[in-house]
Amino acid sequence: MGGIKQKVLVALLLGVFCPALWAIECAPGDIFLTRQLDIDHFQADYGPCNEVVAGLDIQGADISNLDGLSAVTRVGGDLFITETFVLPNLDGLRSLTAVGGHFGLFHDFALLNVDGLSSLGFVGKNFGIYANPELVDIDGLASLTRVDGFMGVTDLHSLTNIDGLGSLTQLGGSLVFNVNAELTDLDGLIALEAVGGGIIVKNSPKLVSVDGLGSIKSVRYALHIEGNQSLALCAGLRVLMDTVDDAEPGPGSGLVPDVGGWILLGGNVPGCNSVRQILHGVALQTPLHGVPMLGQWALYLLVGFVLVVGLRASRGGPRSYS
């Protein structure tokens, strides 16, 4: 008994006086938290610790806060926070600096902000924020500089801006914004210079400008901007769409060397519906000859989202530890 008390005391002292040195792993294996009681007893059940070695899955109708996770600085595997109904914020995750796997925020119906992610700087795989109807902003992601997979912000009916992504400089996969009813611009992406996948910006009726993409010098795959009925400001895409090879070399070839895949533009305000219109700043109706149109790129990214959600489901039910 004395040994256990001594370990707890040492952990607490390290956490208070030297938090950078407090690197104590939680119980091995994926951790599933399905009740508020599980959150409250996290340290008693899996600690004392501050690093989740594998995955952390949070899903439960009565979960109202994440305060029991306040010591967690890193999740080595996937982190999913899904299907919550009374969780207004993620303040219990203020110490979290990195997620080694996928990070998903899906169907958190009372979530108002992500300010609790203010220390998060790195996501090792895909990062998806999907169908959180009350989420107004993502300002809490201001420390996020690198996502090694794709980033998807989709079906957020209250989101008006993405200014919280102003520190994002590295994206290893695709960038997706789809069905965001109140989103007006992409200015928060001004620090992003390269996209390791494709770009999809679709079905956001109040989106006026994509000039926030103006620092991007290369897109490895396709560029798909379609169905944004108010989109009139696209001059920020000229660096991507001109004949100058800014990425040196490619990733594309021919008329648009900075885009490695097909280009689909349409359903926006005239002036943003073809490469020629964007380059010349006029509402021409004839697309640039030789630039292929995209038919199935959106399907590819949709499958990607489904796979991310499936990863969470495939991990099975809660595990117990003896």
N, C-alpha and C positions, 0 to 999 in steps of 0.2 A: 504493500500500500504506500509506504514511504517513497518508493521509487517512482510510482505514478505521480504522486504529488510533486516530487522534485522536477519531473519532466514538464509538468504543466506550468510550474513556477518559472522554469527556465524559458519556456516558450513565451509566456506573458512578458517576462523581462526583456527578451529580445524584441518582441513586438512593440513595446513601449519605448525602449531606449535606442534600438537599432533596427528599425523595420526592414532595412535593405538586406540585412543578414538573416532575417527570419524566413528560411526556405524549408519548410517542413511539409512533407507530402501527406496528403489525406489517404484514407484507406484505398487500396488498389481496386481497379475496375471501374466501370461506369457507375455513376451515382444517379439515382432517380428520386426526385422530391415531388411528391404528389399532394401534399397537404401543408397548410401553414405550420402545423406541428413539426413536420419534417424540417422545414426551414429553421424554426426556432431551436431545434435540437441538433442542428448540423454539426457543431463542434463536439458535442457530447457523443454523437454517433460515429463520426468519421475522423475526428481530430484528437488533440489540437493540431491544426494544420493551416496552411495558407495556399497550398498548391494542389489542385485536383489533377491527378496524373492522367486519367483517361477522360471520359465524357461526363458532362453534367446536364441532366435533363430536368427541367422545371415545368410542371404541368399540373394544374389543379384548380378547381372551381373556387375554393375558399382562400387561395393564396392572396394576401393583401399587402405584404411587404417582403423584402428580401434581406432584412436587417441581420438575420442569422448568418449571412454570407459575407459580412463586412470585412473579414480578414482575408478573403480569397484574392490573391494577386494574379493568379494564372490558372487557366484551364488548358491542359495539354491536348485534349481531344476536342470533340464537338461540344458546343454550348447551344442548347435550344431552350427558349422560353416561349411556350405556346399554350393556347387554349386556357388563358386566364380571364377571369370575368370581373374581378374587383381589385386588380393590381394597377395603381395609378402611376407608379414610377419605378425606377430601377436603382433607387438610392443606396440600397444595400450592396451594390457592386462598385462603389466608388474607388475601391482599391485595385480593381481589375485592370491590369496593364496589357495582357495578351491572351489570345485564344489560338491554340495551335491548329485546330481543325476548322470545321464549319461553324458559323454563328448565325442562328436564325431567330428572328422575332416574328412569330406568326400568330394571328388571331388572339391578340391581347386586347380585349374589347374595351377596357377602361384605361389603357395606357395613354397618358397625356404628354409625357416627355421622356427623353432618354438621358437626362442630365446625370444620372448615376453612372454613365459610361465615360465620364470626363477624363479618366486616366487611361482609357483604352487606346493603345497606339498601333496594334498589329493584329491582323486576323490571317491565319495561315492558309485557309482555303476559301470557300465561298461565304459571302456575307449577304443575307437576305432579310429585308424588312417588308413584310407582306400583310395586308388586310388588318391593319390596326386603325379602326375608323376614327378614333379620337385624337390621334397623334398629330399635333399641330406643327412641330418642328423637330429637327434632329440636331439642335445646337450642342447637345451633349457629346457629339462625336468630334469635337474640335481638336482633340489630340490624335486622332486617327491619321496616320501617315501612309500605311501600307496594307493592302489586301492582296494576297497572292492568288486568289481565285477570282470569280466574277463578283460584281456587286449589283444587287437588284433592289430597287425601291419601287414597289408595285402596289396598286390598289389601296392607296392611302388617301382617303377622301377629304381629310382636313389639312393635309400638309400644304403649306403655301410657299416654302422655300427650302433650299438645301444648303444654306449658308454654313451649317455645321461641318460640311466636308471641306472647308477651306484649307486644311492642312494635308489633304490626301494628295500624295505625289506619285505613288506607285500602285498600279493595278495590273495584276497578272492575267486576269481573265476579261470577260466582257462587262460592259456597263449597260444597265437596263433601267429605263424609267418608263412605266406603262400604267395607264389608267390611274393617274393622279389628278383628281378633279379640280383641285384648287391651286396646283403648282403653276407659278407664273414665269419662272426663269431657272436657269442652271448656273447662276453666277457663282455658287459655292464651289464649282469645280475649276476655278481659275488657276490653281496650282498644279493640276494634273497635266502631264506632258506626253504620256504615251499610254495606250490601252493594249493589253496583251491579247485581247479577244476582239469582239465586235462592239458596236454601239447601237442600241435600240432606244429610240425616244418615240413613244406612240400614245395616241388616245388620251391626251391631256388637253382638254378643251380651252383652258385659260392660259396655257403656255404661250407667252408672247415672244420670248427670246431664247436662243441657244448660244448666244455669244459667250457664255461661260465656258464653252468648249474651245475657246480661241487659243489656249496655250497648248492644245494637243497637236503634236507634230506627226504622229503615226498611229494607225489603227491596223492591227494585224489581220483582221477578217473584215466582215461586211459592215456597212454603214446604212442604217435604216431609220429614217425620220419621216413619220407618216401619221396622218389623221389627227393633227393638232390644229384645230380650226382657227385659232387666233395667232398662230406662229407666223410672224412677219419679219423678225430680225434674225438673220442667218449669216451675217457678214463674218462672224467669228469662225465659220467653217472654211473660209477661203484659203487659209494656210494648208488645210488638209486636202482641198480639192483642186488647187492649182497644179501646174505642171512641174513645179520645183520639187525636187526630191529632198525634203527637209530631214528625213530620217537617215539618209545616206548609208546603205542603200535601202530602197523600198520601205515597207514590205511589198508594195504593189509594183506594177509595171505599166507601161503605156501612158495613157493620158492623165491618170491620177495615181502617181507613184506612192503616195503616202497612205493609201487605203489598199489593204491586201485582198479584199473581197469585193463582192458586188455592192452596188449602191442603189437604194430605193428611196425616192423622195416623192411625196404626194399627199394630197389631202390637207395641205397647209395653205396659208395665204399666198396668192401668186407672188413670186419672188423667192419662195423657198421650196419650189417644186421641181427643180432640176439643177444640175451642176452649172449649166450655162446661166440660169437666172441668178444663182448665188454669186458666181464669179463676176458677172457684169452688173449686178444690182438692179436688174430690170425684170419685169413680170412677163418673160417670154414663155411660150407654151411648148417650144420644141426642145426636147432633151438633148444633151450633148451626145453626138454620134459616137458609138463605140463603148459607151459606159453601160455595162449590163445591168438589167433590173433584177431585183431579188424576188424570188417567189416563196421560198420556204425557210428563210433565215429565222423568222420569228418562231417557227415551230421548234427549231434547234434550241433556242434559249428557253422556250417554255418547257421542253423536256428536261433541261438543266434544272429548272426550279423544282419540277416534280421529283427529280432524283434527290435533291437536297432534303425535301420533306420526307421522302422515302427512307433516307438514311436514318432519320430520327425514329421512324416507326419500326425499322428493321432491327433495332437494337433490343427489342423485347421489353419485358416487364421489369419492375423493380427488382433489384438484387438485395439480398440481405448479407450482413457481415457478422461473423461470430467473434 
